[in-house]
Amino acid sequence: MSTEKSKDNCTCINRRNVLKLSVAAGVTLATGGISKITEAATKDKSPNNKPEYAKNQFLKSMNCSQAILETYAPSLGMTVQQARKVAAAFAGGMGMGSECGALTGAYMVIGMKYGKTVDSDSHADTETFKRVTELTKEFKARHKHIGCSELLESDMGTPDGIQKAAGKGYFTSRCPGFVNTVAEILDKVLA
């Protein structure tokens, strides 16, 4: 291989490469590429009164896990739209009447803030589960149960159970309170 050819294939930083990068950066900036990315990440501001905001979001969407995650996620780098998608399947105790969706939404928030990103980070695990335990314990102390079916006194894993809870007005009389409670506790747990 000739010396001349290897110089042409060199990926070293030279004037030509600097110029290419400068032009690419200029085009990106001129078209708003970077500002749009930054804007998307910061567009959704966190509300001041998170418990009230989460409760109102629940009343709009009737999805407790989404209401919690979309309230807190923007301050942790996730957009409201992403939060809604991630949390969609956790409402109604994951559609099976299991753990309250507001709680699972809060667990996601705790994970976003304290969860480990390196497999060997046992401190992050300890911190995460300490906060999850604190949240769950306080919620249970206030409401006696953490399962959606128990909280709404019907099998939320069945259409009949959902119909029963809806017929009793629990989605508008009980669930907003559960969402509010979770957000109140979450505010303390995250502080």
C-alpha positions as semicolon CSV with decimal commas, in nm:
position;residue;x (nm);y (nm);z (nm)
1;M;0,000;0,000;0,000
2;S;0,144;0,334;-0,097
3;T;0,199;0,612;0,153
4;E;-0,009;0,845;-0,060
5;K;-0,309;0,610;-0,053
6;S;-0,294;0,561;0,323
7;K;-0,288;0,940;0,369
8;D;-0,608;0,969;0,163
9;N;-0,781;0,707;0,376
10;C;-0,667;0,868;0,701
11;T;-0,951;0,968;0,930
12;C;-0,726;1,210;1,109
13;I;-0,860;1,552;1,186
14;N;-0,736;1,775;0,910
15;R;-0,863;2,096;0,761
16;R;-1,106;1,917;0,532
17;N;-1,264;1,721;0,819
18;V;-1,282;2,030;1,039
19;L;-1,452;2,216;0,757
20;K;-1,701;1,931;0,702
21;L;-1,784;1,920;1,074
22;S;-1,821;2,297;1,086
23;V;-2,059;2,299;0,791
24;A;-2,261;2,010;0,938
25;A;-2,283;2,187;1,275
26;G;-2,383;2,511;1,106
27;V;-2,659;2,343;0,906
28;T;-2,783;2,168;1,219
29;L;-2,792;2,493;1,413
30;A;-2,945;2,689;1,124
31;T;-3,229;2,441;1,084
32;G;-3,293;2,437;1,458
33;G;-3,189;2,074;1,500
34;I;-3,018;2,107;1,835
35;S;-3,265;2,361;1,970
36;K;-3,554;2,134;1,871
37;I;-3,397;1,844;2,056
38;T;-3,335;2,062;2,361
39;E;-3,684;2,208;2,334
40;A;-3,843;1,862;2,322
41;A;-3,661;1,760;2,639
42;T;-3,747;2,078;2,829
43;K;-4,082;2,170;2,673
44;D;-4,288;1,982;2,928
45;K;-4,229;2,166;3,255
46;S;-4,313;2,005;3,584
47;P;-4,610;2,161;3,763
48;N;-4,567;2,328;4,101
49;N;-4,849;2,137;4,275
50;K;-4,781;1,788;4,150
51;P;-5,050;1,606;4,355
52;E;-5,326;1,836;4,226
53;Y;-5,191;1,829;3,872
54;A;-5,167;1,447;3,870
55;K;-5,521;1,417;4,005
56;N;-5,652;1,647;3,731
57;Q;-5,457;1,458;3,464
58;F;-5,617;1,137;3,588
59;L;-5,964;1,289;3,563
60;K;-5,889;1,381;3,200
61;S;-5,742;1,047;3,097
62;M;-5,874;0,791;3,347
63;N;-5,527;0,636;3,351
64;C;-5,362;0,656;3,692
65;S;-5,016;0,536;3,595
66;Q;-4,997;0,786;3,309
67;A;-5,116;1,068;3,534
68;I;-4,830;1,007;3,777
69;L;-4,551;0,944;3,527
70;E;-4,643;1,235;3,299
71;T;-4,646;1,467;3,601
72;Y;-4,292;1,382;3,713
73;A;-4,113;1,256;3,401
74;P;-4,038;1,594;3,236
75;S;-3,818;1,699;3,528
76;L;-3,628;1,372;3,481
77;G;-3,567;1,409;3,108
78;M;-3,867;1,230;2,958
79;T;-4,138;1,407;2,761
80;V;-4,504;1,386;2,856
81;Q;-4,574;1,197;2,534
82;Q;-4,307;0,938;2,612
83;A;-4,434;0,907;2,969
84;R;-4,788;0,844;2,849
85;K;-4,670;0,568;2,618
86;V;-4,449;0,400;2,877
87;A;-4,716;0,407;3,149
88;A;-5,018;0,320;2,930
89;A;-5,033;-0,049;3,019
90;F;-5,002;-0,008;3,396
91;A;-5,346;0,137;3,475
92;G;-5,604;-0,079;3,643
93;G;-5,334;-0,284;3,810
94;M;-5,175;-0,360;3,473
95;G;-5,521;-0,435;3,342
96;M;-5,541;-0,730;3,578
97;G;-5,640;-0,566;3,905
98;S;-5,289;-0,603;4,048
99;E;-5,091;-0,322;4,208
100;C;-5,250;0,022;4,177
101;G;-5,139;0,196;3,858
102;A;-5,065;0,519;4,044
103;L;-4,813;0,325;4,253
104;T;-4,653;0,159;3,952
105;G;-4,627;0,500;3,785
106;A;-4,451;0,626;4,097
107;Y;-4,217;0,326;4,095
108;M;-4,117;0,426;3,742
109;V;-4,048;0,781;3,862
110;I;-3,831;0,652;4,147
111;G;-3,647;0,427;3,904
112;M;-3,587;0,718;3,669
113;K;-3,435;0,924;3,949
114;Y;-3,248;0,663;4,152
115;G;-3,229;0,348;3,939
116;K;-2,896;0,199;3,850
117;T;-2,740;0,238;3,510
118;V;-2,442;0,015;3,583
119;D;-2,503;-0,349;3,677
120;S;-2,265;-0,337;3,972
121;D;-2,423;-0,028;4,133
122;S;-2,575;-0,190;4,440
123;H;-2,604;0,151;4,610
124;A;-2,855;0,260;4,345
125;D;-3,055;-0,059;4,402
126;T;-3,057;0,003;4,776
127;E;-3,165;0,364;4,730
128;T;-3,435;0,275;4,477
129;F;-3,594;-0,003;4,678
130;K;-3,573;0,193;5,003
131;R;-3,786;0,465;4,843
132;V;-4,026;0,219;4,678
133;T;-4,076;0,052;5,017
134;E;-4,135;0,387;5,189
135;L;-4,391;0,491;4,928
136;T;-4,575;0,158;4,938
137;K;-4,578;0,142;5,318
138;E;-4,724;0,491;5,354
139;F;-4,983;0,434;5,080
140;K;-5,091;0,110;5,247
141;A;-5,111;0,286;5,586
142;R;-5,351;0,541;5,436
143;H;-5,562;0,310;5,218
144;K;-5,511;-0,041;5,369
145;H;-5,446;-0,200;5,028
146;I;-5,219;-0,152;4,727
147;G;-5,405;-0,372;4,478
148;C;-5,642;-0,205;4,235
149;S;-5,907;-0,475;4,281
150;E;-5,901;-0,439;4,660
151;L;-5,901;-0,061;4,647
152;L;-6,203;-0,059;4,414
153;E;-6,377;-0,360;4,571
154;S;-6,415;-0,545;4,243
155;D;-6,210;-0,767;4,014
156;M;-6,043;-0,510;3,791
157;G;-5,904;-0,789;3,577
158;T;-6,248;-0,859;3,430
159;P;-6,493;-0,653;3,227
160;D;-6,763;-0,720;3,488
161;G;-6,539;-0,593;3,767
162;I;-6,454;-0,279;3,573
163;Q;-6,824;-0,224;3,504
164;K;-6,903;-0,272;3,873
165;A;-6,641;-0,015;3,983
166;A;-6,758;0,229;3,715
167;G;-7,121;0,180;3,815
168;K;-7,036;0,271;4,173
169;G;-6,853;0,582;4,052
170;Y;-6,521;0,470;4,198
171;F;-6,314;0,595;3,904
172;T;-6,418;0,951;3,985
173;S;-6,470;0,923;4,360
174;R;-6,182;0,700;4,476
175;C;-5,913;0,689;4,208
176;P;-5,840;1,063;4,203
177;G;-5,771;1,039;4,577
178;F;-5,532;0,747;4,524
179;V;-5,346;0,942;4,255
180;N;-5,329;1,246;4,484
181;T;-5,203;1,035;4,774
182;V;-4,932;0,874;4,561
183;A;-4,813;1,214;4,438
184;E;-4,808;1,357;4,792
185;I;-4,599;1,065;4,917
186;L;-4,381;1,068;4,606
187;D;-4,298;1,435;4,663
188;K;-4,163;1,341;5,008
189;V;-3,984;1,029;4,885
190;L;-3,806;1,217;4,607
191;A;-3,696;1,508;4,830
